[in-house]
Amino acid sequence: MSKLILTGRLGHNPEVRTTTTGKKVCDLSVAVNEKVKRGAGFIDSVTWHRVVLWQGLAEDAQALRKGSDPRGGVSKVPHI
């Protein structure tokens, strides 16, 4: 399993739904800000990431809200 850590803010409230087999799925977007050097100065750059969470992580994500830092609310690591 690969692990990716995104440090950013939620772009909208998480959208949680249930599949036909009863599993929870959550869609969310994370905005990651960074400073990028352009010429003699730096500019702010934003990269958006679409994230899909399943089952336990999807349930935990329901507590998150737009603008929040997801690191504080979703802490479980899924095991495969």
Summary of the structure (lengths in Angstrom):
residues: 80
radius of gyration: 15.0
end to end distance: 7.4
largest distance: 55.2
contacts: 181
relative contact order: 0.28
helix: 12%
strand: 44%
